[in-house]
């Protein structure tokens, strides 16, 4: 696996992790009480930002790599 492919794969996984945390935050907001031992729903959003930023920067790194062609 080359470096651009690694950037893309980890970026997608990080973005999906951020999306899951956002969904958990929305569920925590709708429930209103303690959800998965987290009292304040905004803690889910606080953590999700890091994963979203990491995903965005890794996808940008993938897009800026000069040689993205797959060798067969």
TORVEX-299813 format. One record per atom (N, C-alpha, C, O): residue number from 1; residue in one letter; atom name; x, y, z. Coordinates in steps of 0.05 Angstrom, whole numbers, always signed. Example, Ala and Ser with C-alpha at 12.3 -4.5 7.8 and 13.67 -1.06 7.14 Angstrom:
<node pos="1" code="a" site="N" X="+264" Y="-114" Z="+156"/>
<node pos="1" code="a" site="CA" X="+246" Y="-90" Z="+156"/>
<node pos="1" code="a" site="C" X="+264" Y="-66" Z="+156"/>
<node pos="1" code="a" site="O" X="+285" Y="-66" Z="+169"/>
<node pos="2" code="s" site="N" X="+257" Y="-45" Z="+142"/>
<node pos="2" code="s" site="CA" X="+273" Y="-21" Z="+143"/>
<node pos="2" code="s" site="C" X="+258" Y="+1" Z="+157"/>
<node pos="2" code="s" site="O" X="+268" Y="+23" Z="+161"/>
END
This chain:
<node pos="1" code="x" site="N" X="+17" Y="-24" Z="+0"/>
<node pos="1" code="x" site="CA" X="+0" Y="+0" Z="+0"/>
<node pos="1" code="x" site="C" X="+18" Y="+25" Z="+0"/>
<node pos="1" code="x" site="O" X="+36" Y="+28" Z="+17"/>
<node pos="2" code="x" site="N" X="+13" Y="+42" Z="-19"/>
<node pos="2" code="x" site="CA" X="+29" Y="+66" Z="-21"/>
<node pos="2" code="x" site="C" X="+18" Y="+88" Z="-3"/>
<node pos="2" code="x" site="O" X="-4" Y="+86" Z="+8"/>
<node pos="3" code="x" site="N" X="+34" Y="+109" Z="+1"/>
<node pos="3" code="x" site="CA" X="+27" Y="+130" Z="+19"/>
<node pos="3" code="x" site="C" X="+1" Y="+145" Z="+12"/>
<node pos="3" code="x" site="O" X="-15" Y="+150" Z="+30"/>
<node pos="4" code="x" site="N" X="-4" Y="+151" Z="-14"/>
<node pos="4" code="x" site="CA" X="-30" Y="+164" Z="-20"/>
<node pos="4" code="x" site="C" X="-54" Y="+147" Z="-13"/>
<node pos="4" code="x" site="O" X="-74" Y="+157" Z="-3"/>
<node pos="5" code="x" site="N" X="-52" Y="+121" Z="-18"/>
<node pos="5" code="x" site="CA" X="-74" Y="+103" Z="-11"/>
<node pos="5" code="x" site="C" X="-78" Y="+102" Z="+19"/>
<node pos="5" code="x" site="O" X="-100" Y="+100" Z="+29"/>
<node pos="6" code="x" site="N" X="-56" Y="+103" Z="+34"/>
<node pos="6" code="x" site="CA" X="-57" Y="+103" Z="+63"/>
<node pos="6" code="x" site="C" X="-71" Y="+128" Z="+73"/>
<node pos="6" code="x" site="O" X="-87" Y="+128" Z="+91"/>
<node pos="7" code="x" site="N" X="-64" Y="+151" Z="+61"/>
<node pos="7" code="x" site="CA" X="-77" Y="+177" Z="+68"/>
<node pos="7" code="x" site="C" X="-107" Y="+175" Z="+64"/>
<node pos="7" code="x" site="O" X="-123" Y="+183" Z="+81"/>
<node pos="8" code="x" site="N" X="-115" Y="+165" Z="+40"/>
<node pos="8" code="x" site="CA" X="-143" Y="+163" Z="+33"/>
<node pos="8" code="x" site="C" X="-158" Y="+144" Z="+52"/>
<node pos="8" code="x" site="O" X="-180" Y="+151" Z="+62"/>
<node pos="9" code="x" site="N" X="-147" Y="+121" Z="+58"/>
<node pos="9" code="x" site="CA" X="-160" Y="+101" Z="+75"/>
<node pos="9" code="x" site="C" X="-164" Y="+111" Z="+103"/>
<node pos="9" code="x" site="O" X="-185" Y="+109" Z="+114"/>
<node pos="10" code="x" site="N" X="-143" Y="+122" Z="+115"/>
<node pos="10" code="x" site="CA" X="-144" Y="+132" Z="+142"/>
<node pos="10" code="x" site="C" X="-163" Y="+157" Z="+143"/>
<node pos="10" code="x" site="O" X="-177" Y="+161" Z="+163"/>
<node pos="11" code="x" site="N" X="-162" Y="+173" Z="+122"/>
<node pos="11" code="x" site="CA" X="-180" Y="+196" Z="+121"/>
<node pos="11" code="x" site="C" X="-209" Y="+189" Z="+121"/>
<node pos="11" code="x" site="O" X="-226" Y="+201" Z="+134"/>
<node pos="12" code="x" site="N" X="-216" Y="+168" Z="+105"/>
<node pos="12" code="x" site="CA" X="-243" Y="+159" Z="+104"/>
<node pos="12" code="x" site="C" X="-252" Y="+147" Z="+130"/>
<node pos="12" code="x" site="O" X="-274" Y="+152" Z="+140"/>
<node pos="13" code="x" site="N" X="-235" Y="+131" Z="+142"/>
<node pos="13" code="x" site="CA" X="-241" Y="+118" Z="+168"/>
<node pos="13" code="x" site="C" X="-245" Y="+140" Z="+190"/>
<node pos="13" code="x" site="O" X="-263" Y="+138" Z="+206"/>
<node pos="14" code="x" site="N" X="-228" Y="+160" Z="+190"/>
<node pos="14" code="x" site="CA" X="-230" Y="+181" Z="+209"/>
<node pos="14" code="x" site="C" X="-256" Y="+197" Z="+205"/>
<node pos="14" code="x" site="O" X="-269" Y="+205" Z="+225"/>
<node pos="15" code="x" site="N" X="-263" Y="+203" Z="+180"/>
<node pos="15" code="x" site="CA" X="-288" Y="+217" Z="+175"/>
<node pos="15" code="x" site="C" X="-312" Y="+201" Z="+184"/>
<node pos="15" code="x" site="O" X="-331" Y="+213" Z="+194"/>
<node pos="16" code="x" site="N" X="-312" Y="+175" Z="+179"/>
<node pos="16" code="x" site="CA" X="-334" Y="+158" Z="+188"/>
<node pos="16" code="x" site="C" X="-336" Y="+157" Z="+218"/>
<node pos="16" code="x" site="O" X="-358" Y="+156" Z="+229"/>
<node pos="17" code="x" site="N" X="-313" Y="+156" Z="+232"/>
<node pos="17" code="x" site="CA" X="-313" Y="+157" Z="+261"/>
<node pos="17" code="x" site="C" X="-325" Y="+183" Z="+271"/>
<node pos="17" code="x" site="O" X="-340" Y="+183" Z="+291"/>
<node pos="18" code="x" site="N" X="-318" Y="+205" Z="+259"/>
<node pos="18" code="x" site="CA" X="-330" Y="+231" Z="+266"/>
<node pos="18" code="x" site="C" X="-360" Y="+231" Z="+261"/>
<node pos="18" code="x" site="O" X="-375" Y="+242" Z="+277"/>
<node pos="19" code="x" site="N" X="-369" Y="+219" Z="+240"/>
<node pos="19" code="x" site="CA" X="-398" Y="+217" Z="+234"/>
<node pos="19" code="x" site="C" X="-412" Y="+201" Z="+255"/>
<node pos="19" code="x" site="O" X="-434" Y="+208" Z="+263"/>
<node pos="20" code="x" site="N" X="-401" Y="+178" Z="+263"/>
<node pos="20" code="x" site="CA" X="-413" Y="+162" Z="+283"/>
<node pos="20" code="x" site="C" X="-415" Y="+177" Z="+310"/>
<node pos="20" code="x" site="O" X="-436" Y="+176" Z="+323"/>
<node pos="21" code="x" site="N" X="-394" Y="+192" Z="+316"/>
<node pos="21" code="x" site="CA" X="-395" Y="+208" Z="+341"/>
<node pos="21" code="x" site="C" X="-416" Y="+230" Z="+340"/>
<node pos="21" code="x" site="O" X="-429" Y="+236" Z="+360"/>
<node pos="22" code="x" site="N" X="-419" Y="+242" Z="+316"/>
<node pos="22" code="x" site="CA" X="-440" Y="+262" Z="+313"/>
<node pos="22" code="x" site="C" X="-468" Y="+250" Z="+317"/>
<node pos="22" code="x" site="O" X="-486" Y="+261" Z="+329"/>
<node pos="23" code="x" site="N" X="-472" Y="+226" Z="+305"/>
<node pos="23" code="x" site="CA" X="-498" Y="+213" Z="+308"/>
<node pos="23" code="x" site="C" X="-503" Y="+206" Z="+338"/>
<node pos="23" code="x" site="O" X="-525" Y="+209" Z="+347"/>
<node pos="24" code="x" site="N" X="-483" Y="+197" Z="+352"/>
<node pos="24" code="x" site="CA" X="-486" Y="+191" Z="+380"/>
<node pos="24" code="x" site="C" X="-492" Y="+217" Z="+396"/>
<node pos="24" code="x" site="O" X="-508" Y="+216" Z="+415"/>
<node pos="25" code="x" site="N" X="-481" Y="+240" Z="+387"/>
<node pos="25" code="x" site="CA" X="-488" Y="+265" Z="+400"/>
<node pos="25" code="x" site="C" X="-517" Y="+273" Z="+396"/>
<node pos="25" code="x" site="O" X="-530" Y="+283" Z="+414"/>
<node pos="26" code="x" site="N" X="-527" Y="+268" Z="+371"/>
<node pos="26" code="x" site="CA" X="-555" Y="+275" Z="+365"/>
<node pos="26" code="x" site="C" X="-573" Y="+256" Z="+381"/>
<node pos="26" code="x" site="O" X="-593" Y="+265" Z="+392"/>
<node pos="27" code="x" site="N" X="-566" Y="+231" Z="+383"/>
<node pos="27" code="x" site="CA" X="-582" Y="+212" Z="+399"/>
<node pos="27" code="x" site="C" X="-582" Y="+221" Z="+429"/>
<node pos="27" code="x" site="O" X="-603" Y="+220" Z="+442"/>
<node pos="28" code="x" site="N" X="-558" Y="+229" Z="+439"/>
<node pos="28" code="x" site="CA" X="-557" Y="+238" Z="+466"/>
<node pos="28" code="x" site="C" X="-573" Y="+263" Z="+471"/>
<node pos="28" code="x" site="O" X="-585" Y="+267" Z="+492"/>
<node pos="29" code="x" site="N" X="-574" Y="+281" Z="+451"/>
<node pos="29" code="x" site="CA" X="-591" Y="+305" Z="+453"/>
<node pos="29" code="x" site="C" X="-620" Y="+298" Z="+454"/>
<node pos="29" code="x" site="O" X="-635" Y="+310" Z="+469"/>
<node pos="30" code="x" site="N" X="-628" Y="+280" Z="+437"/>
<node pos="30" code="x" site="CA" X="-657" Y="+272" Z="+435"/>
<node pos="30" code="x" site="C" X="-666" Y="+257" Z="+460"/>
<node pos="30" code="x" site="O" X="-689" Y="+260" Z="+469"/>
<node pos="31" code="x" site="N" X="-648" Y="+241" Z="+471"/>
<node pos="31" code="x" site="CA" X="-655" Y="+226" Z="+496"/>
<node pos="31" code="x" site="C" X="-657" Y="+245" Z="+519"/>
<node pos="31" code="x" site="O" X="-675" Y="+243" Z="+536"/>
<node pos="32" code="x" site="N" X="-638" Y="+263" Z="+521"/>
<node pos="32" code="x" site="CA" X="-638" Y="+284" Z="+542"/>
<node pos="32" code="x" site="C" X="-626" Y="+275" Z="+568"/>
<node pos="32" code="x" site="O" X="-618" Y="+293" Z="+584"/>
<node pos="33" code="x" site="N" X="-623" Y="+250" Z="+573"/>
<node pos="33" code="x" site="CA" X="-611" Y="+240" Z="+598"/>
<node pos="33" code="x" site="C" X="-583" Y="+229" Z="+591"/>
<node pos="33" code="x" site="O" X="-573" Y="+233" Z="+570"/>
<node pos="34" code="x" site="N" X="-572" Y="+215" Z="+610"/>
<node pos="34" code="x" site="CA" X="-546" Y="+203" Z="+606"/>
<node pos="34" code="x" site="C" X="-547" Y="+181" Z="+585"/>
<node pos="34" code="x" site="O" X="-565" Y="+164" Z="+586"/>
<node pos="35" code="x" site="N" X="-529" Y="+183" Z="+565"/>
<node pos="35" code="x" site="CA" X="-529" Y="+164" Z="+543"/>
<node pos="35" code="x" site="C" X="-501" Y="+153" Z="+541"/>
<node pos="35" code="x" site="O" X="-482" Y="+167" Z="+536"/>
<node pos="36" code="x" site="N" X="-498" Y="+126" Z="+544"/>
<node pos="36" code="x" site="CA" X="-473" Y="+112" Z="+544"/>
<node pos="36" code="x" site="C" X="-453" Y="+125" Z="+564"/>
<node pos="36" code="x" site="O" X="-430" Y="+129" Z="+557"/>
<node pos="37" code="x" site="N" X="-462" Y="+130" Z="+587"/>
<node pos="37" code="x" site="CA" X="-447" Y="+141" Z="+610"/>
<node pos="37" code="x" site="C" X="-436" Y="+169" Z="+604"/>
<node pos="37" code="x" site="O" X="-417" Y="+178" Z="+617"/>
<node pos="38" code="x" site="N" X="-448" Y="+184" Z="+585"/>
<node pos="38" code="x" site="CA" X="-440" Y="+211" Z="+580"/>
<node pos="38" code="x" site="C" X="-464" Y="+229" Z="+587"/>
<node pos="38" code="x" site="O" X="-485" Y="+226" Z="+575"/>
<node pos="39" code="x" site="N" X="-460" Y="+247" Z="+606"/>
<node pos="39" code="x" site="CA" X="-482" Y="+264" Z="+614"/>
<node pos="39" code="x" site="C" X="-489" Y="+287" Z="+595"/>
<node pos="39" code="x" site="O" X="-512" Y="+292" Z="+590"/>
<node pos="40" code="x" site="N" X="-469" Y="+300" Z="+585"/>
<node pos="40" code="x" site="CA" X="-473" Y="+323" Z="+567"/>
<node pos="40" code="x" site="C" X="-469" Y="+315" Z="+538"/>
<node pos="40" code="x" site="O" X="-447" Y="+306" Z="+531"/>
<node pos="41" code="x" site="N" X="-489" Y="+319" Z="+522"/>
<node pos="41" code="x" site="CA" X="-489" Y="+309" Z="+495"/>
<node pos="41" code="x" site="C" X="-468" Y="+324" Z="+478"/>
<node pos="41" code="x" site="O" X="-458" Y="+313" Z="+459"/>
<node pos="42" code="x" site="N" X="-460" Y="+348" Z="+486"/>
<node pos="42" code="x" site="CA" X="-441" Y="+363" Z="+469"/>
<node pos="42" code="x" site="C" X="-413" Y="+352" Z="+471"/>
<node pos="42" code="x" site="O" X="-396" Y="+359" Z="+455"/>
<node pos="43" code="x" site="N" X="-408" Y="+334" Z="+491"/>
<node pos="43" code="x" site="CA" X="-382" Y="+320" Z="+492"/>
<node pos="43" code="x" site="C" X="-377" Y="+303" Z="+467"/>
<node pos="43" code="x" site="O" X="-354" Y="+300" Z="+458"/>
<node pos="44" code="x" site="N" X="-398" Y="+292" Z="+456"/>
<node pos="44" code="x" site="CA" X="-395" Y="+276" Z="+431"/>
<node pos="44" code="x" site="C" X="-387" Y="+294" Z="+408"/>
<node pos="44" code="x" site="O" X="-370" Y="+286" Z="+392"/>
<node pos="45" code="x" site="N" X="-398" Y="+318" Z="+406"/>
<node pos="45" code="x" site="CA" X="-391" Y="+336" Z="+385"/>
<node pos="45" code="x" site="C" X="-362" Y="+347" Z="+388"/>
<node pos="45" code="x" site="O" X="-348" Y="+352" Z="+369"/>
<node pos="46" code="x" site="N" X="-354" Y="+350" Z="+413"/>
<node pos="46" code="x" site="CA" X="-327" Y="+360" Z="+419"/>
<node pos="46" code="x" site="C" X="-306" Y="+341" Z="+408"/>
<node pos="46" code="x" site="O" X="-286" Y="+349" Z="+396"/>
<node pos="47" code="x" site="N" X="-310" Y="+315" Z="+412"/>
<node pos="47" code="x" site="CA" X="-291" Y="+295" Z="+402"/>
<node pos="47" code="x" site="C" X="-294" Y="+291" Z="+372"/>
<node pos="47" code="x" site="O" X="-273" Y="+286" Z="+359"/>
<node pos="48" code="x" site="N" X="-317" Y="+294" Z="+361"/>
<node pos="48" code="x" site="CA" X="-322" Y="+289" Z="+332"/>
<node pos="48" code="x" site="C" X="-306" Y="+309" Z="+315"/>
<node pos="48" code="x" site="O" X="-298" Y="+303" Z="+293"/>
<node pos="49" code="x" site="N" X="-303" Y="+334" Z="+325"/>
<node pos="49" code="x" site="CA" X="-288" Y="+354" Z="+310"/>
<node pos="49" code="x" site="C" X="-260" Y="+345" Z="+303"/>
<node pos="49" code="x" site="O" X="-251" Y="+349" Z="+280"/>
<node pos="50" code="x" site="N" X="-247" Y="+332" Z="+322"/>
<node pos="50" code="x" site="CA" X="-219" Y="+323" Z="+317"/>
<node pos="50" code="x" site="C" X="-218" Y="+303" Z="+294"/>
<node pos="50" code="x" site="O" X="-201" Y="+304" Z="+277"/>
<node pos="51" code="x" site="N" X="-237" Y="+284" Z="+294"/>
<node pos="51" code="x" site="CA" X="-238" Y="+264" Z="+274"/>
<node pos="51" code="x" site="C" X="-244" Y="+276" Z="+246"/>
<node pos="51" code="x" site="O" X="-233" Y="+268" Z="+226"/>
<node pos="52" code="x" site="N" X="-263" Y="+295" Z="+246"/>
<node pos="52" code="x" site="CA" X="-270" Y="+308" Z="+220"/>
<node pos="52" code="x" site="C" X="-246" Y="+323" Z="+209"/>
<node pos="52" code="x" site="O" X="-240" Y="+322" Z="+185"/>
<node pos="53" code="x" site="N" X="-232" Y="+339" Z="+226"/>
<node pos="53" code="x" site="CA" X="-209" Y="+354" Z="+216"/>
<node pos="53" code="x" site="C" X="-187" Y="+335" Z="+207"/>
<node pos="53" code="x" site="O" X="-174" Y="+340" Z="+186"/>
<node pos="54" code="x" site="N" X="-182" Y="+314" Z="+221"/>
<node pos="54" code="x" site="CA" X="-162" Y="+295" Z="+213"/>
<node pos="54" code="x" site="C" X="-169" Y="+282" Z="+186"/>
<node pos="54" code="x" site="O" X="-152" Y="+279" Z="+168"/>
<node pos="55" code="x" site="N" X="-195" Y="+275" Z="+183"/>
<node pos="55" code="x" site="CA" X="-204" Y="+264" Z="+157"/>
<node pos="55" code="x" site="C" X="-201" Y="+284" Z="+134"/>
<node pos="55" code="x" site="O" X="-192" Y="+276" Z="+113"/>
<node pos="56" code="x" site="N" X="-208" Y="+309" Z="+139"/>
<node pos="56" code="x" site="CA" X="-206" Y="+329" Z="+118"/>
<node pos="56" code="x" site="C" X="-177" Y="+333" Z="+110"/>
<node pos="56" code="x" site="O" X="-171" Y="+335" Z="+86"/>
<node pos="57" code="x" site="N" X="-159" Y="+336" Z="+129"/>
<node pos="57" code="x" site="CA" X="-131" Y="+341" Z="+123"/>
<node pos="57" code="x" site="C" X="-118" Y="+316" Z="+109"/>
<node pos="57" code="x" site="O" X="-101" Y="+320" Z="+92"/>
<node pos="58" code="x" site="N" X="-126" Y="+292" Z="+117"/>
<node pos="58" code="x" site="CA" X="-115" Y="+269" Z="+103"/>
<node pos="58" code="x" site="C" X="-125" Y="+266" Z="+75"/>
<node pos="58" code="x" site="O" X="-110" Y="+258" Z="+57"/>
<node pos="59" code="x" site="N" X="-150" Y="+273" Z="+70"/>
<node pos="59" code="x" site="CA" X="-161" Y="+272" Z="+42"/>
<node pos="59" code="x" site="C" X="-147" Y="+294" Z="+26"/>
<node pos="59" code="x" site="O" X="-141" Y="+290" Z="+2"/>
<node pos="60" code="x" site="N" X="-142" Y="+317" Z="+38"/>
<node pos="60" code="x" site="CA" X="-127" Y="+338" Z="+23"/>
<node pos="60" code="x" site="C" X="-99" Y="+329" Z="+17"/>
<node pos="60" code="x" site="O" X="-88" Y="+336" Z="-4"/>
<node pos="61" code="x" site="N" X="-87" Y="+315" Z="+36"/>
<node pos="61" code="x" site="CA" X="-60" Y="+304" Z="+31"/>
<node pos="61" code="x" site="C" X="-60" Y="+284" Z="+8"/>
<node pos="61" code="x" site="O" X="-42" Y="+283" Z="-9"/>
<node pos="62" code="x" site="N" X="-81" Y="+268" Z="+7"/>
<node pos="62" code="x" site="CA" X="-84" Y="+249" Z="-15"/>
<node pos="62" code="x" site="C" X="-87" Y="+263" Z="-42"/>
<node pos="62" code="x" site="O" X="-75" Y="+255" Z="-62"/>
<node pos="63" code="x" site="N" X="-103" Y="+284" Z="-42"/>
<node pos="63" code="x" site="CA" X="-108" Y="+299" Z="-67"/>
<node pos="63" code="x" site="C" X="-83" Y="+314" Z="-76"/>
<node pos="63" code="x" site="O" X="-80" Y="+319" Z="-100"/>
<node pos="64" code="x" site="N" X="-65" Y="+321" Z="-58"/>
<node pos="64" code="x" site="CA" X="-41" Y="+336" Z="-66"/>
<node pos="64" code="x" site="C" X="-18" Y="+318" Z="-73"/>
<node pos="64" code="x" site="O" X="+3" Y="+328" Z="-82"/>
<node pos="65" code="x" site="N" X="-20" Y="+292" Z="-70"/>
<node pos="65" code="x" site="CA" X="+2" Y="+274" Z="-77"/>
<node pos="65" code="x" site="C" X="+4" Y="+273" Z="-108"/>
<node pos="65" code="x" site="O" X="-17" Y="+270" Z="-121"/>
<node pos="66" code="x" site="N" X="+28" Y="+275" Z="-119"/>
<node pos="66" code="x" site="CA" X="+30" Y="+277" Z="-148"/>
<node pos="66" code="x" site="C" X="+25" Y="+251" Z="-162"/>
<node pos="66" code="x" site="O" X="+14" Y="+251" Z="-184"/>
<node pos="67" code="x" site="N" X="+33" Y="+228" Z="-150"/>
<node pos="67" code="x" site="CA" X="+30" Y="+202" Z="-164"/>
<node pos="67" code="x" site="C" X="+9" Y="+185" Z="-150"/>
<node pos="67" code="x" site="O" X="+16" Y="+170" Z="-131"/>
<node pos="68" code="x" site="N" X="-15" Y="+188" Z="-159"/>
<node pos="68" code="x" site="CA" X="-37" Y="+172" Z="-147"/>
<node pos="68" code="x" site="C" X="-45" Y="+148" Z="-164"/>
<node pos="68" code="x" site="O" X="-64" Y="+134" Z="-157"/>
<node pos="69" code="x" site="N" X="-32" Y="+144" Z="-186"/>
<node pos="69" code="x" site="CA" X="-39" Y="+123" Z="-205"/>
<node pos="69" code="x" site="C" X="-34" Y="+96" Z="-192"/>
<node pos="69" code="x" site="O" X="-14" Y="+92" Z="-179"/>
<node pos="70" code="x" site="N" X="-52" Y="+77" Z="-197"/>
<node pos="70" code="x" site="CA" X="-48" Y="+50" Z="-187"/>
<node pos="70" code="x" site="C" X="-32" Y="+35" Z="-207"/>
<node pos="70" code="x" site="O" X="-37" Y="+36" Z="-231"/>
<node pos="71" code="x" site="N" X="-12" Y="+22" Z="-197"/>
<node pos="71" code="x" site="CA" X="+5" Y="+5" Z="-215"/>
<node pos="71" code="x" site="C" X="-6" Y="-23" Z="-217"/>
<node pos="71" code="x" site="O" X="-12" Y="-35" Z="-196"/>
<node pos="72" code="x" site="N" X="-8" Y="-33" Z="-241"/>
<node pos="72" code="x" site="CA" X="-19" Y="-60" Z="-245"/>
<node pos="72" code="x" site="C" X="+2" Y="-78" Z="-253"/>
<node pos="72" code="x" site="O" X="-3" Y="-102" Z="-258"/>
END
